[in-house]
Amino acid sequence: MATSSPLTISGAVEGVVDEVVLRRMMELVGARLSAVYGKKGKQHLQQKLNGYNQAARFNHWVVLGTATN
């Protein structure tokens, strides 16, 4: 019986702590984290959010950050 490959996901985060949390989340659900972008703060993540959203049209993505007002 063939085993399926784990789901591959790209991610974007505000900082290194968020990256650790995202990696642990992916580990818990059995997904593979292919790349993590951002890590330059909330403002940078917000500026790039549209691009990450567009990329999600073609691949699986998770963006992890704090909510905005």
CHARMM-style PDB file with segment names, atoms N, HN, CA, C and O in Angstrom:
ATOM      1  N   MET     1       0.836  -1.169   0.000  1.00  0.00      PROA
ATOM      2  CA  MET     1       0.000   0.000   0.000  1.00  0.00      PROA
ATOM      3  C   MET     1       0.885   1.238   0.000  1.00  0.00      PROA
ATOM      4  O   MET     1       1.829   1.329   0.785  1.00  0.00      PROA
ATOM      5  N   ALA     2       0.582   2.195  -0.882  1.00  0.00      PROA
ATOM      6  HN  ALA     2      -0.184   2.120  -1.519  1.00  0.00      PROA
ATOM      7  CA  ALA     2       1.375   3.416  -0.993  1.00  0.00      PROA
ATOM      8  C   ALA     2       1.010   4.382   0.121  1.00  0.00      PROA
ATOM      9  O   ALA     2      -0.156   4.506   0.497  1.00  0.00      PROA
ATOM     10  N   THR     3       2.012   5.058   0.641  1.00  0.00      PROA
ATOM     11  HN  THR     3       2.959   4.957   0.336  1.00  0.00      PROA
ATOM     12  CA  THR     3       1.755   6.080   1.654  1.00  0.00      PROA
ATOM     13  C   THR     3       1.715   7.431   0.965  1.00  0.00      PROA
ATOM     14  O   THR     3       2.477   7.682   0.031  1.00  0.00      PROA
ATOM     15  N   SER     4       0.841   8.288   1.419  1.00  0.00      PROA
ATOM     16  HN  SER     4       0.223   8.084   2.178  1.00  0.00      PROA
ATOM     17  CA  SER     4       0.728   9.613   0.812  1.00  0.00      PROA
ATOM     18  C   SER     4       1.772  10.554   1.408  1.00  0.00      PROA
ATOM     19  O   SER     4       2.202  10.405   2.552  1.00  0.00      PROA
ATOM     20  N   SER     5       2.154  11.514   0.599  1.00  0.00      PROA
ATOM     21  HN  SER     5       1.805  11.635  -0.331  1.00  0.00      PROA
ATOM     22  CA  SER     5       3.107  12.529   1.056  1.00  0.00      PROA
ATOM     23  C   SER     5       2.396  13.485   1.994  1.00  0.00      PROA
ATOM     24  O   SER     5       1.194  13.711   1.853  1.00  0.00      PROA
ATOM     25  N   PRO     6       3.123  14.051   2.951  1.00  0.00      PROA
ATOM     26  CA  PRO     6       2.481  15.034   3.825  1.00  0.00      PROA
ATOM     27  C   PRO     6       2.125  16.296   3.040  1.00  0.00      PROA
ATOM     28  O   PRO     6       2.787  16.632   2.058  1.00  0.00      PROA
ATOM     29  N   LEU     7       1.103  16.973   3.466  1.00  0.00      PROA
ATOM     30  HN  LEU     7       0.564  16.700   4.263  1.00  0.00      PROA
ATOM     31  CA  LEU     7       0.700  18.230   2.872  1.00  0.00      PROA
ATOM     32  C   LEU     7       1.834  19.230   3.021  1.00  0.00      PROA
ATOM     33  O   LEU     7       2.378  19.389   4.114  1.00  0.00      PROA
ATOM     34  N   THR     8       2.194  19.900   1.947  1.00  0.00      PROA
ATOM     35  HN  THR     8       1.752  19.771   1.060  1.00  0.00      PROA
ATOM     36  CA  THR     8       3.265  20.890   1.981  1.00  0.00      PROA
ATOM     37  C   THR     8       2.651  22.283   2.031  1.00  0.00      PROA
ATOM     38  O   THR     8       1.782  22.621   1.228  1.00  0.00      PROA
ATOM     39  N   ILE     9       3.111  23.082   2.980  1.00  0.00      PROA
ATOM     40  HN  ILE     9       3.817  22.808   3.633  1.00  0.00      PROA
ATOM     41  CA  ILE     9       2.544  24.401   3.237  1.00  0.00      PROA
ATOM     42  C   ILE     9       3.659  25.429   3.336  1.00  0.00      PROA
ATOM     43  O   ILE     9       4.705  25.173   3.933  1.00  0.00      PROA
ATOM     44  N   SER    10       3.423  26.596   2.744  1.00  0.00      PROA
ATOM     45  HN  SER    10       2.574  26.803   2.259  1.00  0.00      PROA
ATOM     46  CA  SER    10       4.316  27.740   2.927  1.00  0.00      PROA
ATOM     47  C   SER    10       3.718  28.610   4.024  1.00  0.00      PROA
ATOM     48  O   SER    10       2.509  28.584   4.255  1.00  0.00      PROA
ATOM     49  N   GLY    11       4.560  29.376   4.695  1.00  0.00      PROA
ATOM     50  HN  GLY    11       5.543  29.397   4.508  1.00  0.00      PROA
ATOM     51  CA  GLY    11       4.062  30.210   5.778  1.00  0.00      PROA
ATOM     52  C   GLY    11       4.680  31.589   5.779  1.00  0.00      PROA
ATOM     53  O   GLY    11       5.748  31.820   5.212  1.00  0.00      PROA
ATOM     54  N   ALA    12       3.984  32.494   6.429  1.00  0.00      PROA
ATOM     55  HN  ALA    12       3.117  32.306   6.890  1.00  0.00      PROA
ATOM     56  CA  ALA    12       4.491  33.846   6.643  1.00  0.00      PROA
ATOM     57  C   ALA    12       4.189  34.221   8.087  1.00  0.00      PROA
ATOM     58  O   ALA    12       3.092  33.970   8.587  1.00  0.00      PROA
ATOM     59  N   VAL    13       5.162  34.822   8.748  1.00  0.00      PROA
ATOM     60  HN  VAL    13       6.053  35.026   8.341  1.00  0.00      PROA
ATOM     61  CA  VAL    13       5.040  35.136  10.169  1.00  0.00      PROA
ATOM     62  C   VAL    13       5.630  36.516  10.461  1.00  0.00      PROA
ATOM     63  O   VAL    13       6.350  37.091   9.644  1.00  0.00      PROA
ATOM     64  N   GLU    14       5.307  37.024  11.641  1.00  0.00      PROA
ATOM     65  HN  GLU    14       4.723  36.556  12.304  1.00  0.00      PROA
ATOM     66  CA  GLU    14       5.864  38.304  12.074  1.00  0.00      PROA
ATOM     67  C   GLU    14       7.302  38.176  12.548  1.00  0.00      PROA
ATOM     68  O   GLU    14       8.132  39.033  12.244  1.00  0.00      PROA
ATOM     69  N   GLY    15       7.605  37.126  13.281  1.00  0.00      PROA
ATOM     70  HN  GLY    15       6.931  36.430  13.527  1.00  0.00      PROA
ATOM     71  CA  GLY    15       8.941  37.012  13.858  1.00  0.00      PROA
ATOM     72  C   GLY    15       9.326  35.578  14.129  1.00  0.00      PROA
ATOM     73  O   GLY    15       8.605  34.642  13.782  1.00  0.00      PROA
ATOM     74  N   VAL    16      10.484  35.423  14.761  1.00  0.00      PROA
ATOM     75  HN  VAL    16      11.070  36.183  15.043  1.00  0.00      PROA
ATOM     76  CA  VAL    16      11.040  34.089  14.981  1.00  0.00      PROA
ATOM     77  C   VAL    16      10.206  33.249  15.952  1.00  0.00      PROA
ATOM     78  O   VAL    16      10.138  32.029  15.800  1.00  0.00      PROA
ATOM     79  N   VAL    17       9.578  33.874  16.938  1.00  0.00      PROA
ATOM     80  HN  VAL    17       9.634  34.865  17.061  1.00  0.00      PROA
ATOM     81  CA  VAL    17       8.731  33.119  17.861  1.00  0.00      PROA
ATOM     82  C   VAL    17       7.528  32.564  17.105  1.00  0.00      PROA
ATOM     83  O   VAL    17       7.138  31.415  17.311  1.00  0.00      PROA
ATOM     84  N   ASP    18       6.943  33.377  16.231  1.00  0.00      PROA
ATOM     85  HN  ASP    18       7.261  34.310  16.063  1.00  0.00      PROA
ATOM     86  CA  ASP    18       5.825  32.908  15.416  1.00  0.00      PROA
ATOM     87  C   ASP    18       6.250  31.746  14.520  1.00  0.00      PROA
ATOM     88  O   ASP    18       5.466  30.830  14.276  1.00  0.00      PROA
ATOM     89  N   GLU    19       7.474  31.783  14.038  1.00  0.00      PROA
ATOM     90  HN  GLU    19       8.111  32.528  14.237  1.00  0.00      PROA
ATOM     91  CA  GLU    19       7.969  30.699  13.198  1.00  0.00      PROA
ATOM     92  C   GLU    19       8.040  29.399  13.989  1.00  0.00      PROA
ATOM     93  O   GLU    19       7.668  28.341  13.481  1.00  0.00      PROA
ATOM     94  N   VAL    20       8.513  29.472  15.223  1.00  0.00      PROA
ATOM     95  HN  VAL    20       8.815  30.331  15.636  1.00  0.00      PROA
ATOM     96  CA  VAL    20       8.587  28.282  16.069  1.00  0.00      PROA
ATOM     97  C   VAL    20       7.181  27.718  16.288  1.00  0.00      PROA
ATOM     98  O   VAL    20       6.974  26.508  16.202  1.00  0.00      PROA
ATOM     99  N   VAL    21       6.226  28.592  16.569  1.00  0.00      PROA
ATOM    100  HN  VAL    21       6.395  29.575  16.639  1.00  0.00      PROA
ATOM    101  CA  VAL    21       4.842  28.162  16.783  1.00  0.00      PROA
ATOM    102  C   VAL    21       4.291  27.519  15.510  1.00  0.00      PROA
ATOM    103  O   VAL    21       3.658  26.465  15.574  1.00  0.00      PROA
ATOM    104  N   LEU    22       4.524  28.138  14.363  1.00  0.00      PROA
ATOM    105  HN  LEU    22       5.038  28.994  14.310  1.00  0.00      PROA
ATOM    106  CA  LEU    22       4.029  27.599  13.100  1.00  0.00      PROA
ATOM    107  C   LEU    22       4.645  26.236  12.798  1.00  0.00      PROA
ATOM    108  O   LEU    22       3.948  25.316  12.369  1.00  0.00      PROA
ATOM    109  N   ARG    23       5.941  26.108  13.021  1.00  0.00      PROA
ATOM    110  HN  ARG    23       6.507  26.855  13.369  1.00  0.00      PROA
ATOM    111  CA  ARG    23       6.597  24.813  12.779  1.00  0.00      PROA
ATOM    112  C   ARG    23       6.004  23.727  13.675  1.00  0.00      PROA
ATOM    113  O   ARG    23       5.798  22.597  13.229  1.00  0.00      PROA
ATOM    114  N   ARG    24       5.732  24.060  14.917  1.00  0.00      PROA
ATOM    115  HN  ARG    24       5.899  24.977  15.279  1.00  0.00      PROA
ATOM    116  CA  ARG    24       5.149  23.083  15.842  1.00  0.00      PROA
ATOM    117  C   ARG    24       3.728  22.715  15.416  1.00  0.00      PROA
ATOM    118  O   ARG    24       3.340  21.549  15.486  1.00  0.00      PROA
ATOM    119  N   MET    25       2.957  23.702  14.978  1.00  0.00      PROA
ATOM    120  HN  MET    25       3.272  24.650  14.921  1.00  0.00      PROA
ATOM    121  CA  MET    25       1.602  23.429  14.498  1.00  0.00      PROA
ATOM    122  C   MET    25       1.630  22.467  13.316  1.00  0.00      PROA
ATOM    123  O   MET    25       0.845  21.520  13.266  1.00  0.00      PROA
ATOM    124  N   MET    26       2.524  22.706  12.373  1.00  0.00      PROA
ATOM    125  HN  MET    26       3.161  23.476  12.415  1.00  0.00      PROA
ATOM    126  CA  MET    26       2.617  21.846  11.196  1.00  0.00      PROA
ATOM    127  C   MET    26       3.046  20.429  11.584  1.00  0.00      PROA
ATOM    128  O   MET    26       2.571  19.447  11.014  1.00  0.00      PROA
ATOM    129  N   GLU    27       3.942  20.343  12.551  1.00  0.00      PROA
ATOM    130  HN  GLU    27       4.327  21.142  13.013  1.00  0.00      PROA
ATOM    131  CA  GLU    27       4.383  19.036  13.052  1.00  0.00      PROA
ATOM    132  C   GLU    27       3.211  18.268  13.661  1.00  0.00      PROA
ATOM    133  O   GLU    27       3.060  17.068  13.432  1.00  0.00      PROA
ATOM    134  N   LEU    28       2.388  18.965  14.434  1.00  0.00      PROA
ATOM    135  HN  LEU    28       2.510  19.940  14.620  1.00  0.00      PROA
ATOM    136  CA  LEU    28       1.256  18.328  15.102  1.00  0.00      PROA
ATOM    137  C   LEU    28       0.212  17.808  14.127  1.00  0.00      PROA
ATOM    138  O   LEU    28      -0.419  16.783  14.386  1.00  0.00      PROA
ATOM    139  N   VAL    29       0.019  18.504  13.008  1.00  0.00      PROA
ATOM    140  HN  VAL    29       0.531  19.337  12.798  1.00  0.00      PROA
ATOM    141  CA  VAL    29      -0.998  18.069  12.036  1.00  0.00      PROA
ATOM    142  C   VAL    29      -0.410  17.183  10.939  1.00  0.00      PROA
ATOM    143  O   VAL    29      -1.137  16.705  10.068  1.00  0.00      PROA
ATOM    144  N   GLY    30       0.900  16.966  10.980  1.00  0.00      PROA
ATOM    145  HN  GLY    30       1.491  17.355  11.687  1.00  0.00      PROA
ATOM    146  CA  GLY    30       1.521  16.088  10.003  1.00  0.00      PROA
ATOM    147  C   GLY    30       1.801  16.728   8.663  1.00  0.00      PROA
ATOM    148  O   GLY    30       1.962  16.027   7.664  1.00  0.00      PROA
ATOM    149  N   ALA    31       1.862  18.050   8.623  1.00  0.00      PROA
ATOM    150  HN  ALA    31       1.732  18.620   9.435  1.00  0.00      PROA
ATOM    151  CA  ALA    31       2.165  18.771   7.386  1.00  0.00      PROA
ATOM    152  C   ALA    31       3.650  19.113   7.333  1.00  0.00      PROA
ATOM    153  O   ALA    31       4.338  19.113   8.354  1.00  0.00      PROA
ATOM    154  N   ARG    32       4.124  19.399   6.147  1.00  0.00      PROA
ATOM    155  HN  ARG    32       3.565  19.399   5.318  1.00  0.00      PROA
ATOM    156  CA  ARG    32       5.523  19.786   5.952  1.00  0.00      PROA
ATOM    157  C   ARG    32       5.559  21.267   5.622  1.00  0.00      PROA
ATOM    158  O   ARG    32       4.869  21.714   4.706  1.00  0.00      PROA
ATOM    159  N   LEU    33       6.345  22.022   6.347  1.00  0.00      PROA
ATOM    160  HN  LEU    33       6.905  21.659   7.091  1.00  0.00      PROA
ATOM    161  CA  LEU    33       6.498  23.455   6.116  1.00  0.00      PROA
ATOM    162  C   LEU    33       7.633  23.655   5.122  1.00  0.00      PROA
ATOM    163  O   LEU    33       8.791  23.378   5.433  1.00  0.00      PROA
ATOM    164  N   SER    34       7.301  24.137   3.920  1.00  0.00      PROA
ATOM    165  HN  SER    34       6.360  24.362   3.667  1.00  0.00      PROA
ATOM    166  CA  SER    34       8.318  24.241   2.878  1.00  0.00      PROA
ATOM    167  C   SER    34       9.173  25.498   3.017  1.00  0.00      PROA
ATOM    168  O   SER    34      10.388  25.440   2.828  1.00  0.00      PROA
ATOM    169  N   ALA    35       8.567  26.608   3.338  1.00  0.00      PROA
ATOM    170  HN  ALA    35       7.580  26.655   3.491  1.00  0.00      PROA
ATOM    171  CA  ALA    35       9.306  27.864   3.472  1.00  0.00      PROA
ATOM    172  C   ALA    35       8.549  28.774   4.425  1.00  0.00      PROA
ATOM    173  O   ALA    35       7.323  28.711   4.520  1.00  0.00      PROA
ATOM    174  N   VAL    36       9.290  29.617   5.129  1.00  0.00      PROA
ATOM    175  HN  VAL    36      10.286  29.668   5.052  1.00  0.00      PROA
ATOM    176  CA  VAL    36       8.676  30.597   6.023  1.00  0.00      PROA
ATOM    177  C   VAL    36       9.194  31.971   5.626  1.00  0.00      PROA
ATOM    178  O   VAL    36      10.401  32.212   5.596  1.00  0.00      PROA
ATOM    179  N   TYR    37       8.260  32.866   5.322  1.00  0.00      PROA
ATOM    180  HN  TYR    37       7.279  32.669   5.347  1.00  0.00      PROA
ATOM    181  CA  TYR    37       8.593  34.215   4.869  1.00  0.00      PROA
ATOM    182  C   TYR    37       8.247  35.226   5.947  1.00  0.00      PROA
ATOM    183  O   TYR    37       7.569  34.902   6.923  1.00  0.00      PROA
ATOM    184  N   GLY    38       8.710  36.436   5.766  1.00  0.00      PROA
ATOM    185  HN  GLY    38       9.260  36.699   4.974  1.00  0.00      PROA
ATOM    186  CA  GLY    38       8.437  37.508   6.709  1.00  0.00      PROA
ATOM    187  C   GLY    38       9.549  37.621   7.727  1.00  0.00      PROA
ATOM    188  O   GLY    38      10.698  37.907   7.389  1.00  0.00      PROA
ATOM    189  N   LYS    39       9.194  37.393   8.973  1.00  0.00      PROA
ATOM    190  HN  LYS    39       8.261  37.161   9.247  1.00  0.00      PROA
ATOM    191  CA  LYS    39      10.124  37.466  10.110  1.00  0.00      PROA
ATOM    192  C   LYS    39      10.761  38.844  10.251  1.00  0.00      PROA
ATOM    193  O   LYS    39      11.867  38.979  10.772  1.00  0.00      PROA
ATOM    194  N   LYS    40      10.041  39.870   9.776  1.00  0.00      PROA
ATOM    195  HN  LYS    40       9.142  39.760   9.352  1.00  0.00      PROA
ATOM    196  CA  LYS    40      10.555  41.239   9.876  1.00  0.00      PROA
ATOM    197  C   LYS    40       9.551  42.163  10.548  1.00  0.00      PROA
ATOM    198  O   LYS    40       9.592  43.378  10.354  1.00  0.00      PROA
ATOM    199  N   GLY    41       8.649  41.587  11.338  1.00  0.00      PROA
ATOM    200  HN  GLY    41       8.616  40.600  11.496  1.00  0.00      PROA
ATOM    201  CA  GLY    41       7.708  42.399  12.084  1.00  0.00      PROA
ATOM    202  C   GLY    41       6.320  42.474  11.464  1.00  0.00      PROA
ATOM    203  O   GLY    41       6.081  42.060  10.329  1.00  0.00      PROA
ATOM    204  N   LYS    42       5.417  43.028  12.272  1.00  0.00      PROA
ATOM    205  HN  LYS    42       5.610  43.364  13.194  1.00  0.00      PROA
ATOM    206  CA  LYS    42       4.009  43.120  11.897  1.00  0.00      PROA
ATOM    207  C   LYS    42       3.785  43.991  10.666  1.00  0.00      PROA
ATOM    208  O   LYS    42       3.038  43.610   9.765  1.00  0.00      PROA
ATOM    209  N   GLN    43       4.425  45.154  10.621  1.00  0.00      PROA
ATOM    210  HN  GLN    43       5.032  45.463  11.353  1.00  0.00      PROA
ATOM    211  CA  GLN    43       4.223  46.070   9.501  1.00  0.00      PROA
ATOM    212  C   GLN    43       4.678  45.438   8.186  1.00  0.00      PROA
ATOM    213  O   GLN    43       3.998  45.569   7.169  1.00  0.00      PROA
ATOM    214  N   HSD    44       5.804  44.765   8.201  1.00  0.00      PROA
ATOM    215  HN  HSD    44       6.357  44.658   9.027  1.00  0.00      PROA
ATOM    216  CA  HSD    44       6.306  44.094   6.994  1.00  0.00      PROA
ATOM    217  C   HSD    44       5.337  43.007   6.544  1.00  0.00      PROA
ATOM    218  O   HSD    44       5.052  42.876   5.354  1.00  0.00      PROA
ATOM    219  N   LEU    45       4.832  42.229   7.499  1.00  0.00      PROA
ATOM    220  HN  LEU    45       5.064  42.336   8.466  1.00  0.00      PROA
ATOM    221  CA  LEU    45       3.878  41.172   7.178  1.00  0.00      PROA
ATOM    222  C   LEU    45       2.617  41.762   6.548  1.00  0.00      PROA
ATOM    223  O   LEU    45       2.101  41.223   5.569  1.00  0.00      PROA
ATOM    224  N   GLN    46       2.126  42.856   7.103  1.00  0.00      PROA
ATOM    225  HN  GLN    46       2.545  43.294   7.898  1.00  0.00      PROA
ATOM    226  CA  GLN    46       0.932  43.501   6.557  1.00  0.00      PROA
ATOM    227  C   GLN    46       1.184  44.017   5.137  1.00  0.00      PROA
ATOM    228  O   GLN    46       0.306  43.924   4.279  1.00  0.00      PROA
ATOM    229  N   GLN    47       2.363  44.554   4.891  1.00  0.00      PROA
ATOM    230  HN  GLN    47       3.076  44.630   5.588  1.00  0.00      PROA
ATOM    231  CA  GLN    47       2.683  45.073   3.562  1.00  0.00      PROA
ATOM    232  C   GLN    47       2.743  43.962   2.521  1.00  0.00      PROA
ATOM    233  O   GLN    47       2.418  44.190   1.356  1.00  0.00      PROA
ATOM    234  N   LYS    48       3.147  42.785   2.919  1.00  0.00      PROA
ATOM    235  HN  LYS    48       3.412  42.600   3.865  1.00  0.00      PROA
ATOM    236  CA  LYS    48       3.302  41.654   2.003  1.00  0.00      PROA
ATOM    237  C   LYS    48       2.064  40.761   1.934  1.00  0.00      PROA
ATOM    238  O   LYS    48       2.026  39.826   1.134  1.00  0.00      PROA
ATOM    239  N   LEU    49       1.064  41.031   2.748  1.00  0.00      PROA
ATOM    240  HN  LEU    49       1.095  41.790   3.398  1.00  0.00      PROA
ATOM    241  CA  LEU    49      -0.084  40.147   2.877  1.00  0.00      PROA
ATOM    242  C   LEU    49      -0.806  39.905   1.551  1.00  0.00      PROA
ATOM    243  O   LEU    49      -1.208  38.775   1.276  1.00  0.00      PROA
ATOM    244  N   ASN    50      -0.977  40.918   0.741  1.00  0.00      PROA
ATOM    245  HN  ASN    50      -0.651  41.837   0.964  1.00  0.00      PROA
ATOM    246  CA  ASN    50      -1.642  40.735  -0.548  1.00  0.00      PROA
ATOM    247  C   ASN    50      -0.874  39.749  -1.426  1.00  0.00      PROA
ATOM    248  O   ASN    50      -1.480  38.911  -2.094  1.00  0.00      PROA
ATOM    249  N   GLY    51       0.435  39.844  -1.428  1.00  0.00      PROA
ATOM    250  HN  GLY    51       0.927  40.524  -0.885  1.00  0.00      PROA
ATOM    251  CA  GLY    51       1.247  38.913  -2.204  1.00  0.00      PROA
ATOM    252  C   GLY    51       1.125  37.482  -1.707  1.00  0.00      PROA
ATOM    253  O   GLY    51       1.057  36.552  -2.510  1.00  0.00      PROA
ATOM    254  N   TYR    52       1.098  37.295  -0.391  1.00  0.00      PROA
ATOM    255  HN  TYR    52       1.154  38.051   0.261  1.00  0.00      PROA
ATOM    256  CA  TYR    52       0.918  35.959   0.172  1.00  0.00      PROA
ATOM    257  C   TYR    52      -0.470  35.419  -0.201  1.00  0.00      PROA
ATOM    258  O   TYR    52      -0.632  34.237  -0.504  1.00  0.00      PROA
ATOM    259  N   ASN    53      -1.449  36.302  -0.172  1.00  0.00      PROA
ATOM    260  HN  ASN    53      -1.318  37.262   0.075  1.00  0.00      PROA
ATOM    261  CA  ASN    53      -2.805  35.909  -0.536  1.00  0.00      PROA
ATOM    262  C   ASN    53      -2.862  35.466  -1.997  1.00  0.00      PROA
ATOM    263  O   ASN    53      -3.521  34.477  -2.318  1.00  0.00      PROA
ATOM    264  N   GLN    54      -2.189  36.179  -2.871  1.00  0.00      PROA
ATOM    265  HN  GLN    54      -1.654  36.982  -2.611  1.00  0.00      PROA
ATOM    266  CA  GLN    54      -2.145  35.793  -4.286  1.00  0.00      PROA
ATOM    267  C   GLN    54      -1.437  34.448  -4.466  1.00  0.00      PROA
ATOM    268  O   GLN    54      -1.875  33.617  -5.262  1.00  0.00      PROA
ATOM    269  N   ALA    55      -0.362  34.235  -3.740  1.00  0.00      PROA
ATOM    270  HN  ALA    55      -0.007  34.910  -3.093  1.00  0.00      PROA
ATOM    271  CA  ALA    55       0.369  32.972  -3.823  1.00  0.00      PROA
ATOM    272  C   ALA    55      -0.496  31.807  -3.356  1.00  0.00      PROA
ATOM    273  O   ALA    55      -0.335  30.680  -3.826  1.00  0.00      PROA
ATOM    274  N   ALA    56      -1.408  32.078  -2.437  1.00  0.00      PROA
ATOM    275  HN  ALA    56      -1.539  32.993  -2.055  1.00  0.00      PROA
ATOM    276  CA  ALA    56      -2.282  31.026  -1.909  1.00  0.00      PROA
ATOM    277  C   ALA    56      -3.286  30.539  -2.949  1.00  0.00      PROA
ATOM    278  O   ALA    56      -3.967  29.538  -2.728  1.00  0.00      PROA
ATOM    279  N   ARG    57      -3.384  31.226  -4.060  1.00  0.00      PROA
ATOM    280  HN  ARG    57      -2.832  32.040  -4.239  1.00  0.00      PROA
ATOM    281  CA  ARG    57      -4.240  30.751  -5.148  1.00  0.00      PROA
ATOM    282  C   ARG    57      -3.658  29.492  -5.780  1.00  0.00      PROA
ATOM    283  O   ARG    57      -4.381  28.725  -6.416  1.00  0.00      PROA
ATOM    284  N   PHE    58      -2.360  29.276  -5.610  1.00  0.00      PROA
ATOM    285  HN  PHE    58      -1.773  29.899  -5.093  1.00  0.00      PROA
ATOM    286  CA  PHE    58      -1.670  28.182  -6.284  1.00  0.00      PROA
ATOM    287  C   PHE    58      -1.084  27.138  -5.339  1.00  0.00      PROA
ATOM    288  O   PHE    58      -0.820  26.010  -5.756  1.00  0.00      PROA
ATOM    289  N   ASN    59      -0.879  27.494  -4.083  1.00  0.00      PROA
ATOM    290  HN  ASN    59      -1.093  28.410  -3.744  1.00  0.00      PROA
ATOM    291  CA  ASN    59      -0.291  26.588  -3.092  1.00  0.00      PROA
ATOM    292  C   ASN    59      -0.941  26.835  -1.741  1.00  0.00      PROA
ATOM    293  O   ASN    59      -1.612  27.846  -1.535  1.00  0.00      PROA
ATOM    294  N   HSD    60      -0.736  25.909  -0.837  1.00  0.00      PROA
ATOM    295  HN  HSD    60      -0.191  25.087  -1.004  1.00  0.00      PROA
ATOM    296  CA  HSD    60      -1.280  26.045   0.523  1.00  0.00      PROA
ATOM    297  C   HSD    60      -0.412  27.014   1.320  1.00  0.00      PROA
ATOM    298  O   HSD    60       0.816  26.948   1.280  1.00  0.00      PROA
ATOM    299  N   TRP    61      -1.072  27.909   2.042  1.00  0.00      PROA
ATOM    300  HN  TRP    61      -2.070  27.962   2.075  1.00  0.00      PROA
ATOM    301  CA  TRP    61      -0.367  28.924   2.842  1.00  0.00      PROA
ATOM    302  C   TRP    61      -1.018  29.072   4.206  1.00  0.00      PROA
ATOM    303  O   TRP    61      -2.217  28.851   4.377  1.00  0.00      PROA
ATOM    304  N   VAL    62      -0.181  29.456   5.180  1.00  0.00      PROA
ATOM    305  HN  VAL    62       0.793  29.635   5.041  1.00  0.00      PROA
ATOM    306  CA  VAL    62      -0.640  29.862   6.501  1.00  0.00      PROA
ATOM    307  C   VAL    62       0.085  31.153   6.835  1.00  0.00      PROA
ATOM    308  O   VAL    62       1.306  31.244   6.705  1.00  0.00      PROA
ATOM    309  N   VAL    63      -0.678  32.151   7.268  1.00  0.00      PROA
ATOM    310  HN  VAL    63      -1.670  32.077   7.374  1.00  0.00      PROA
ATOM    311  CA  VAL    63      -0.078  33.407   7.731  1.00  0.00      PROA
ATOM    312  C   VAL    63      -0.408  33.518   9.214  1.00  0.00      PROA
ATOM    313  O   VAL    63      -1.568  33.442   9.621  1.00  0.00      PROA
ATOM    314  N   LEU    64       0.638  33.698  10.004  1.00  0.00      PROA
ATOM    315  HN  LEU    64       1.579  33.760   9.673  1.00  0.00      PROA
ATOM    316  CA  LEU    64       0.475  33.746  11.460  1.00  0.00      PROA
ATOM    317  C   LEU    64       0.984  35.084  11.966  1.00  0.00      PROA
ATOM    318  O   LEU    64       2.162  35.412  11.821  1.00  0.00      PROA
ATOM    319  N   GLY    65       0.074  35.857  12.565  1.00  0.00      PROA
ATOM    320  HN  GLY    65      -0.882  35.591  12.683  1.00  0.00      PROA
ATOM    321  CA  GLY    65       0.438  37.153  13.111  1.00  0.00      PROA
ATOM    322  C   GLY    65      -0.658  37.628  14.047  1.00  0.00      PROA
ATOM    323  O   GLY    65      -1.677  36.960  14.223  1.00  0.00      PROA
ATOM    324  N   THR    66      -0.441  38.772  14.635  1.00  0.00      PROA
ATOM    325  HN  THR    66       0.386  39.315  14.492  1.00  0.00      PROA
ATOM    326  CA  THR    66      -1.443  39.325  15.542  1.00  0.00      PROA
ATOM    327  C   THR    66      -2.485  40.077  14.731  1.00  0.00      PROA
ATOM    328  O   THR    66      -2.209  40.578  13.641  1.00  0.00      PROA
ATOM    329  N   ALA    67      -3.689  40.146  15.290  1.00  0.00      PROA
ATOM    330  HN  ALA    67      -3.913  39.739  16.176  1.00  0.00      PROA
ATOM    331  CA  ALA    67      -4.787  40.827  14.622  1.00  0.00      PROA
ATOM    332  C   ALA    67      -4.523  42.336  14.560  1.00  0.00      PROA
ATOM    333  O   ALA    67      -3.832  42.901  15.408  1.00  0.00      PROA
ATOM    334  N   THR    68      -5.090  42.960  13.540  1.00  0.00      PROA
ATOM    335  HN  THR    68      -5.651  42.501  12.852  1.00  0.00      PROA
ATOM    336  CA  THR    68      -4.962  44.407  13.403  1.00  0.00      PROA
ATOM    337  C   THR    68      -6.261  45.078  13.833  1.00  0.00      PROA
ATOM    338  O   THR    68      -7.325  44.459  13.824  1.00  0.00      PROA
ATOM    339  N   ASN    69      -6.162  46.327  14.203  1.00  0.00      PROA
ATOM    340  HN  ASN    69      -5.298  46.829  14.211  1.00  0.00      PROA
ATOM    341  CA  ASN    69      -7.344  47.081  14.612  1.00  0.00      PROA
ATOM    342  C   ASN    69      -8.035  47.658  13.409  1.00  0.00      PROA
ATOM    343  OT1 ASN    69      -9.057  48.331  13.548  1.00  0.00      PROA
TER     344      ASN     69
END
